[in-house]
Amino acid sequence: MSDSSLPPLIPRSVLFGNPDRMAPTLSPDGRRLGYVAPDEGVLNIWVGPADGSEPAMPVTKDRDRGIRDYLFCHDDRHLVYLQDTAGDEDWRLYALDLDTGEGRLLTPATKVHAQIIAHNRWHPTTMLIALNADNPQLHDLYRLDLRTGTLALDTRNPGFISWLVDSDLTARGGFTMQADGSVVLMRRKADVEDPDDEWEPLLEIPADDATTTDAVGFNRAGDTLYLLTSMDANATRLVRMRFADGTREVVTEDPQYDIADVWRHPETREPQAVVLDEARTRIVALDPAIEEDVQRLRALGDAEIGIGREERSDTRWLVSLAPSDGPVRYYVYDRSTGDTTYLFAHKDALDEYELAPMEPFSFPARDGLTVSGYLTFPRGVERRDLPAVVNVHGGPWVRDRWGYNPEAQWLANRGYVSVQVNYRGSTGYGKAFLKAGDKQWGRAMHDDLIDAVTYVVAQGWVDKATVGIIGGSYGGYAALAGAAFTPHVFRCAIDLVGPSNLLTLLASIPDYWAPMRAMLYQRVGNLETERDMLWERSPLSQVDAIRIPVLVAQGANDPRVKQAEAEQIVAALVEKGLPHEYLLFEDEGHGLAKPENREVYYQAAERFLAEHLGGRTS
């Protein structure tokens, strides 16, 4: 493969540096436009007039890890955001007065994890948040007064892994996980005489449906709860449930694909459209009132569509269009006129380079199960005997999606075929596909990756002698598994924050994950009764079999996959004298938030891949 046949190298800073702008949002009153953008090289919140009469200005002054998410409040004066310290995921809640510029830390306690639960137009000065201040495993519900910043306990957590709150900011129930992995939807009793007997079961959700069942929310009247659930079906469908008696009826469904999202009317909170998790997401309008809006948005281009309906009048939507071979572009869509106004792209510099389109593909796994994913080929070269990198998504109970992916573009631009596999256990394809991954870490889930390699090699696209594997979190585990269990398939492996020992992984989960332990035992393995199996599935147990070079990268403050996971495998590699590299980021957690750290990691990964697979490097 000649470098001259490939497009110019895209700088890593363009692919992995901070975006120019992202996460635009209209304030509820429609007067302000906010977004996240760098200020002195660090991501901060910027706010300006929505009409563009004055330029936006940064309203936060973070100089460390940056701020990525925020919420305009319905009092039309405040915005709030969450921030942790060095990646520890102990999220603290901050509020900013947009009129005075005054900022306040609302949850100052250390080792406490804050969650925003509910805030809406009907209670503009109040917000419900959850804190695990009294019990690190359970989040109690607190009522926040935005005017004063004061917090008051609203409801003690009786064992819920998540809360159900209606539009009047009243706790109506929650989900509890049972020892067998099943989940019970609990409801607050209408008449409570004994405060210790305040909740009653309303719906029992079998273990096989627990991961694929969640609440969408109540309607405005508060008498109906909408659920996404796979109960009595394979794929997750939208169900309407009467909260008084638990009776249910199906609103819409697909036999194969899960519903990934629901668009709801901002006033009635009734569903208006669903988004299906196909190879490309598909929007299905349920309400004729927005059918024309959906058609207009589809006409904007061949891209995945996202919408924000924060403006209270619901006249102007914030729309994102995400193609696979270009930057994400943001627009304001005026429903009253049908006009669309372009705002900006998330990275302007991407327009200066040739990006590669992402292509869906599928193949039969060795047991006959159809497995899907995405391929991104290098541009400018024949699709013949190319080097490839299997890029494994984390989770693992999530999925890769079509759209702009910086790692896919990086790999293709450097001369590799980017192979992304939605292996069994990934979401979106129904509960049977999800369940096929139960207790299959390092086995059938990994076999799907190997079968994907076999498939792309059989098509003649990929040279089987030059295939690498890379991933983060579960994907990092898969990379280590590739090195330990199937070193004959891969030339090299790169692990970012991946577990090496399933025994220590499950023994050290964050406190606030403890109520979900039964789900982890069902999906991964039982720490008490299946220790031998878990050890066999741990790459650390097969370190003697590793004979390919491994690059390990870890965040020192990772609360999910602790530093010990990296230290164990690196120590074993050192003891065995096996080729490896190790990057430890002292100021990171479960992933790399700082652009300077991403540059260090991707520079090392790029050089590592070029050395062992022969691709390009800058």
C-alpha positions in Angstrom: 0.0 0.0 0.0 1.5 3.3 -1.1 1.1 6.4 1.1 0.6 8.4 -2.1 -2.6 6.5 -2.9 -4.2 7.5 0.4 -5.7 10.9 1.3 -3.6 13.4 3.3 -3.1 12.5 7.0 -5.8 14.0 9.2 -4.0 15.5 12.3 -4.8 13.7 15.5 -5.7 17.1 17.0 -8.5 17.4 14.5 -9.8 13.9 15.2 -9.3 13.7 19.0 -8.9 17.3 20.1 -11.7 19.3 21.7 -14.6 20.1 19.4 -15.0 23.7 18.2 -18.6 23.7 19.5 -21.0 21.0 20.7 -24.2 20.4 22.6 -26.2 23.5 21.5 -29.4 24.1 23.5 -32.1 26.7 23.4 -33.2 28.0 26.8 -36.8 27.3 27.7 -37.9 30.9 27.1 -36.1 30.8 23.7 -34.0 33.9 24.5 -30.7 32.2 24.9 -28.5 29.8 23.0 -26.0 27.8 24.9 -23.3 25.4 23.8 -20.0 23.8 24.9 -16.8 25.1 23.4 -13.1 25.6 24.5 -12.1 28.6 26.5 -8.3 28.7 26.9 -8.2 25.2 25.7 -10.7 23.8 28.2 -14.4 22.9 27.4 -16.7 25.4 29.1 -20.3 26.5 28.7 -20.9 29.5 26.4 -24.2 31.5 26.3 -25.5 34.2 24.0 -28.7 35.7 22.6 -30.5 33.2 20.5 -31.1 35.8 17.8 -27.3 36.3 17.4 -27.5 40.0 18.2 -24.4 39.6 20.4 -21.7 37.0 20.4 -21.9 34.2 22.9 -19.5 34.4 25.8 -18.1 31.7 28.2 -20.1 31.7 31.4 -18.0 29.1 33.2 -14.3 29.2 33.9 -13.1 25.6 34.3 -9.4 25.2 33.7 -9.0 21.5 34.3 -11.1 18.7 32.9 -13.8 20.8 31.2 -17.6 20.7 31.3 -19.6 18.7 28.8 -23.2 18.7 29.9 -25.5 21.4 31.2 -29.2 22.2 31.6 -31.0 25.5 31.2 -33.6 25.8 34.1 -37.2 26.8 33.6 -36.9 29.8 36.0 -35.2 31.4 32.9 -32.3 32.5 35.1 -30.2 29.5 36.0 -28.3 26.7 34.4 -26.9 23.7 36.2 -24.1 21.2 35.4 -22.3 18.3 36.9 -18.6 17.9 37.3 -16.3 15.3 39.0 -12.7 15.5 40.1 -10.0 13.9 38.0 -12.3 11.3 36.6 -13.5 9.9 40.0 -17.2 10.1 38.9 -18.2 11.6 42.3 -20.4 14.1 40.4 -21.1 17.5 42.1 -23.9 19.8 41.1 -23.2 23.4 40.3 -25.7 26.2 39.5 -24.9 29.4 37.6 -27.1 32.6 37.8 -27.1 33.9 34.2 -28.2 37.3 35.3 -25.5 38.0 37.8 -22.8 35.5 36.7 -22.7 34.1 40.2 -21.9 30.4 40.5 -22.6 28.0 43.4 -21.6 24.5 44.3 -24.8 23.0 45.5 -23.5 19.5 46.6 -20.1 20.2 48.2 -19.8 16.9 50.1 -16.9 14.6 49.1 -17.4 11.0 48.1 -21.0 11.8 47.1 -22.5 11.1 43.7 -25.2 13.6 42.6 -27.8 12.8 39.9 -30.4 15.2 38.3 -33.7 13.4 38.5 -36.4 15.9 37.4 -37.0 19.5 36.5 -39.7 21.0 34.3 -41.9 23.9 33.2 -44.5 23.4 35.8 -42.2 23.8 38.8 -39.6 26.3 37.4 -37.7 27.0 40.6 -37.5 23.4 41.9 -35.4 20.5 40.9 -35.3 16.9 42.2 -31.8 15.5 42.6 -30.6 12.3 44.1 -27.6 11.9 46.5 -26.0 8.9 48.1 -24.8 10.9 51.1 -26.2 8.7 53.8 -25.7 5.3 52.2 -23.1 5.1 49.4 -25.2 2.3 47.7 -28.5 4.2 47.5 -29.5 7.6 46.3 -32.1 9.5 48.4 -34.3 12.0 46.7 -33.8 15.7 47.6 -35.7 18.8 46.6 -33.5 21.8 45.4 -34.8 25.4 45.6 -33.0 27.1 42.7 -33.6 30.5 44.2 -31.8 29.9 47.4 -29.7 26.8 46.6 -31.1 25.0 49.6 -31.6 21.2 49.7 -34.3 19.4 51.6 -34.7 15.6 51.9 -37.8 14.6 49.9 -37.9 10.8 50.0 -35.6 8.1 51.6 -34.5 5.4 49.2 -36.1 2.1 50.2 -33.8 0.1 47.9 -34.5 1.6 44.5 -31.9 1.4 41.7 -33.8 4.2 40.0 -36.7 6.5 40.8 -40.1 7.2 39.1 -41.1 10.8 39.4 -44.1 12.5 37.8 -44.4 16.0 36.2 -45.5 17.4 39.6 -42.1 16.3 41.0 -43.7 13.7 43.2 -41.9 10.4 43.8 -44.4 7.8 42.6 -42.2 4.7 42.7 -39.0 3.1 41.6 -37.3 -0.1 40.4 -35.7 -2.6 42.8 -33.4 -5.5 41.7 -33.9 -8.9 43.2 -31.3 -11.6 44.0 -32.1 -13.5 40.8 -31.6 -10.5 38.6 -35.3 -9.8 38.1 -36.7 -6.3 38.8 -39.8 -5.1 40.6 -41.5 -1.9 39.8 -42.7 -0.5 43.1 -45.5 2.0 43.6 -46.1 4.3 46.4 -49.3 3.3 48.2 -52.3 5.7 48.0 -52.9 5.6 51.8 -49.8 5.1 54.0 -50.3 4.5 57.6 -47.0 2.9 58.4 -44.0 4.8 56.9 -42.1 1.5 56.8 -44.8 0.0 54.6 -45.0 2.8 52.0 -44.4 0.9 48.8 -46.0 -2.0 47.0 -45.1 -4.1 43.9 -46.9 -3.1 40.7 -45.0 -5.0 38.0 -42.6 -7.9 38.2 -40.0 -7.9 35.4 -38.2 -11.2 34.7 -34.4 -11.3 34.8 -34.3 -11.8 31.0 -36.2 -8.5 30.5 -34.6 -6.5 33.3 -31.9 -4.9 31.1 -34.4 -4.3 28.3 -37.0 -2.6 30.4 -37.0 1.0 31.5 -39.4 3.8 32.2 -39.9 6.5 29.6 -42.0 8.6 32.1 -45.5 9.6 33.1 -47.9 11.6 31.0 -48.9 15.0 32.3 -52.0 13.7 34.0 -49.9 11.3 36.0 -52.2 8.3 35.4 -50.2 6.6 32.7 -46.6 5.4 32.8 -44.9 4.7 29.5 -42.3 1.9 29.4 -39.8 0.5 27.0 -39.9 -3.2 27.7 -39.2 -6.6 26.0 -41.7 -8.4 28.3 -43.8 -10.8 26.3 -41.8 -9.9 23.2 -38.3 -10.1 21.8 -37.5 -6.5 21.0 -38.0 -3.6 23.3 -41.4 -2.0 22.5 -43.3 1.0 23.8 -46.0 0.1 26.3 -48.7 2.2 28.0 -49.4 1.2 31.6 -52.3 2.4 33.8 -50.6 3.2 37.0 -53.7 2.6 39.1 -53.9 -1.2 38.3 -50.8 -2.0 36.2 -52.8 -3.0 33.0 -50.7 -2.6 29.9 -51.2 -2.1 26.2 -48.6 -1.9 23.3 -48.3 1.4 21.6 -45.8 0.4 18.9 -43.2 -2.3 18.4 -40.8 -3.9 15.9 -40.2 -7.7 16.0 -36.5 -7.5 15.5 -35.1 -4.1 16.6 -35.3 -2.3 20.0 -36.9 1.1 20.3 -33.9 3.3 21.3 -35.7 6.6 22.0 -39.1 8.2 22.4 -40.1 11.7 21.4 -42.8 13.1 23.7 -45.0 16.1 23.5 -43.6 18.7 25.9 -47.0 19.6 27.4 -49.0 16.4 27.5 -45.9 14.2 27.8 -47.6 11.7 25.4 -45.4 9.9 22.9 -45.2 11.4 19.4 -42.5 9.3 17.7 -40.1 6.5 18.4 -36.6 5.8 17.1 -35.7 2.2 16.1 -32.2 0.9 16.6 -31.6 -0.6 13.1 -28.4 -0.5 11.1 -29.4 3.2 10.6 -31.8 4.6 13.1 -35.4 4.9 11.8 -37.8 7.5 13.1 -41.4 6.4 13.2 -44.0 9.2 13.8 -46.9 8.2 16.0 -48.6 11.6 16.1 -49.7 13.1 12.8 -48.9 16.5 14.2 -45.2 15.9 13.8 -45.2 13.8 10.6 -44.4 16.8 8.5 -41.6 17.8 10.8 -40.0 14.4 10.5 -40.2 14.6 6.7 -38.6 18.0 6.7 -35.8 16.9 8.9 -35.1 13.8 6.7 -34.8 16.1 3.7 -31.9 17.9 5.3 -29.4 15.2 4.4 -28.1 11.6 4.7 -27.3 11.7 8.4 -28.6 10.5 11.7 -31.0 13.0 13.2 -31.2 14.2 16.7 -33.5 16.8 18.2 -33.7 19.0 21.2 -37.1 20.4 22.3 -36.1 22.5 25.3 -37.9 25.7 24.1 -41.3 25.8 26.0 -43.3 27.0 22.9 -42.0 23.9 21.0 -41.8 26.2 18.0 -38.0 25.9 17.5 -36.2 22.6 17.7 -32.4 22.3 18.0 -31.5 19.7 15.3 -28.2 17.7 14.8 -27.3 15.9 11.7 -24.5 13.3 12.0 -23.2 11.8 8.7 -20.6 9.1 8.9 -18.1 11.0 6.7 -18.3 14.6 8.0 -18.7 16.7 11.1 -21.9 16.8 13.1 -23.9 19.9 12.0 -26.4 21.8 14.1 -29.5 23.7 13.0 -32.4 25.6 14.4 -35.6 24.3 12.8 -38.7 26.6 13.0 -41.8 24.4 12.9 -44.1 27.3 12.2 -42.4 28.2 8.9 -40.5 25.0 8.0 -37.3 27.1 7.8 -34.0 25.7 9.0 -31.1 28.0 10.1 -27.6 26.6 10.2 -25.7 27.2 13.4 -22.3 25.5 13.2 -20.4 22.2 12.9 -18.8 20.4 15.8 -15.4 20.5 14.0 -14.9 22.9 11.1 -11.5 21.4 10.2 -13.0 18.1 9.2 -14.4 19.7 6.1 -10.8 20.1 4.9 -10.1 16.4 4.7 -11.4 13.3 2.9 -13.3 11.2 5.3 -14.4 7.6 4.7 -18.1 6.5 4.8 -19.1 3.9 7.3 -20.8 0.9 5.9 -23.1 -1.6 7.7 -22.3 -5.2 7.3 -23.5 -8.6 8.8 -22.2 -12.1 8.8 -23.2 -15.5 10.2 -21.4 -16.4 13.4 -20.2 -20.0 13.8 -23.4 -21.0 15.6 -25.6 -19.5 12.9 -26.5 -16.3 14.8 -26.5 -13.2 12.6 -24.1 -10.6 13.8 -23.9 -7.0 12.5 -21.5 -4.1 12.6 -19.8 -1.5 10.6 -16.8 -1.3 8.2 -14.9 1.8 7.3 -12.4 1.3 4.5 -9.4 3.4 3.6 -10.0 5.7 0.7 -7.9 5.7 -2.4 -6.8 2.0 -2.3 -8.2 -1.2 -3.6 -10.2 -3.2 -1.1 -7.8 -6.1 -1.2 -5.5 -7.6 1.4 -5.5 -4.5 3.6 -4.4 -4.4 7.3 -7.3 -4.1 9.7 -8.1 -3.2 13.3 -11.0 -4.7 15.1 -12.3 -1.8 17.3 -14.4 -3.3 20.1 -17.1 -1.1 21.8 -17.3 -0.9 25.5 -20.3 -1.6 27.7 -20.7 -4.3 26.7 -24.5 -3.7 26.9 -24.5 -0.9 24.4 -23.8 -0.9 20.7 -21.9 0.8 17.9 -23.9 3.0 15.7 -23.6 4.5 12.2 -22.4 8.0 12.1 -19.2 10.1 12.6 -16.7 8.1 14.6 -13.3 9.7 15.2 -11.6 6.3 15.8 -13.0 4.8 12.6 -11.8 7.8 10.6 -8.4 7.7 12.3 -7.9 4.0 11.5 -9.2 4.3 7.9 -7.1 7.4 7.3 -4.0 5.6 8.5 -4.6 2.8 6.0 -6.5 0.2 8.1 -10.0 -1.3 7.6 -11.9 -0.3 10.8 -14.0 -3.3 11.9 -16.7 -2.6 14.4 -18.7 -5.5 15.6 -22.0 -5.5 17.5 -21.2 -8.9 19.1 -23.9 -10.8 21.0 -24.7 -9.0 24.2 -24.9 -5.7 22.4 -28.2 -3.8 22.6 -30.6 -2.8 19.9 -31.2 -6.3 18.4 -33.7 -7.7 20.9 -33.4 -9.5 24.1 -32.5 -12.9 22.5 -29.4 -11.4 21.0 -28.6 -9.6 24.3 -29.1 -12.8 26.3 -26.9 -14.8 23.9 -24.1 -12.9 25.5 -24.8 -13.9 29.1 -21.7 -15.3 30.8 -20.0 -15.3 27.4 -17.1 -12.9 28.1 -14.1 -14.5 26.5 -16.2 -17.1 24.8 -19.1 -16.6 22.3 -18.8 -12.8 22.6 -15.2 -13.1 21.7 -15.9 -15.7 19.0 -18.1 -13.2 17.3 -15.0 -10.9 16.9 -13.0 -13.8 15.5 -15.8 -14.7 13.1 -15.9 -11.1 11.9 -12.2 -11.3 11.1 -12.7 -14.6 9.3 -15.5 -13.0 7.3 -13.6 -9.9 6.1 -10.6 -12.0 5.3 -12.8 -14.4 3.3 -14.1 -11.5 1.2 -10.5 -10.7 0.2 -10.7 -7.3 1.9 -8.2 -8.0 4.7 -4.9 -9.7 5.0 -5.3 -12.2 7.9 -1.6 -11.7 8.9 -2.0 -8.0 9.7 -5.0 -7.7 12.0 -4.9 -5.8 15.3 -7.5 -5.3 18.1 -8.2 -2.2 20.2 -10.9 -1.1 22.6 -11.8 0.6 25.8 -13.6 -0.7 28.9 -15.2 -4.0 27.8 -13.4 -3.4 24.5 -10.1 -3.2 26.5 -11.0 -6.6 28.0 -11.6 -7.9 24.5 -8.2 -6.7 23.4 -6.5 -8.4 26.3 -8.6 -11.5 25.5 -7.5 -11.4 21.9 -3.9 -11.4 23.1 -4.4 -14.1 25.7 -7.0 -16.4 24.1 -6.5 -15.9 20.4 -3.0 -14.6 19.8 -2.9 -16.5 16.5 -5.6 -14.1 15.1 -4.1 -10.8 16.0 -0.7 -9.2 15.4 -1.1 -6.7 18.3 -3.6 -5.5 21.0 -4.3 -2.1 22.6 -6.3 -2.0 25.9 -7.7 1.2 27.3 -9.2 0.9 30.9 -10.1 -2.7 30.3 -10.4 -5.4 33.1 -7.8 -8.2 33.1 -9.2 -10.2 36.0 -13.0 -10.7 36.3 -12.7 -11.7 39.9 -11.2 -8.4 41.0 -13.4 -6.5 38.6 -16.6 -7.8 40.2 -15.2 -7.5 43.7 -14.4 -3.8 43.4 -17.5 -2.3 41.7 -18.4 1.2 42.8 -20.7 1.3 45.9 -23.6 2.8 43.9 -23.5 -0.2 41.5 -24.1 -2.6 44.4 -27.9 -2.7 43.9 -27.2 -3.9 40.4 -24.9 -6.7 41.5 -27.4 -9.4 40.6 -27.5 -8.2 37.0 -23.7 -8.3 36.7 -23.8 -11.8 38.1 -26.4 -12.8 35.6 -24.6 -11.2 32.6 -20.9 -11.8 33.5 -20.8 -14.5 36.2 -21.4 -15.1 39.9 -18.5 -14.1 42.1 -19.6 -16.5 44.8 -20.5 -19.6 42.8 -18.6 -19.3 39.5 -15.2 -18.2 40.5 -13.4 -20.9 38.4 -15.3 -19.8 35.3 -14.6 -16.1 35.9 -10.9 -16.9 36.4 -10.8 -18.9 33.2 -12.4 -16.0 31.3 -9.8 -13.6 32.7 -7.0 -12.7 30.3 -4.7 -12.6 33.4 -5.2 -16.4 33.7 -3.7 -17.0 30.3 -0.9 -14.5 30.3 1.6 -17.3 29.4 -0.2 -17.7 26.1 0.4 -14.0 25.1 2.9 -13.7 22.4 1.9 -10.6 20.6 2.8 -7.0 21.7 0.3 -5.3 24.0 -0.2 -1.6 24.8 -2.1 -1.0 28.1 -3.5 2.4 29.1 -5.2 3.2 32.3 -6.7 6.1 34.3 -5.4 6.2 37.9 -8.8 7.4 39.3 -11.1 5.0 37.4 -13.9 4.0 39.8 -15.2 1.2 37.5 -12.1 -0.6 36.2 -9.6 0.1 39.0 -5.9 0.8 38.4 -5.2 -2.7 39.8 -6.7 -4.2 36.6 -3.9 -2.7 34.5 -1.2 -3.2 37.1 -2.0 -7.0 37.4 -1.6 -7.6 33.7 1.4 -5.4 33.3 3.2 -7.0 36.2 2.5 -10.4 34.6 3.8 -9.2 31.3 6.9 -7.9 32.9 7.5 -11.2 34.8 7.1 -13.2 31.7 9.3 -10.8 29.7 6.5 -10.3 27.1 6.5 -7.2 24.8 4.3 -4.5 26.1 3.9 -0.8 26.8 2.1 0.9 29.7 0.6 4.4 29.9 -0.8 5.5 33.2 -2.7 8.8 33.3 -2.7 10.2 36.9 -5.5 12.7 36.2 -8.0 10.5 34.4 -10.8 8.1 35.2 -12.7 5.7 33.0 -11.6 7.2 29.8 -9.6 10.2 28.7 -11.3 13.6 29.2 -8.3 15.9 28.6 -7.2 16.5 25.0 -3.5 16.5 26.0 -3.9 13.0 27.4 -5.8 11.8 24.3 -2.9 13.1 22.2 -0.4 11.1 24.2 -2.6 7.9 24.0 -3.4 8.1 20.3 0.1 9.1 19.3 1.4 6.0 21.2 -1.4 3.8 19.7 -0.7 5.1 16.2 3.0 4.4 16.4 2.3 1.0 18.0 -0.1 0.0 15.2 2.2 1.3 12.5 5.1 -0.7 13.9 3.1 -4.0 14.0 0.6 -3.6 11.2 2.4 -1.3 8.7 -0.1 1.6 8.6 0.8 5.3 8.4 1.7 7.6 11.2 2.4 11.3 11.5 
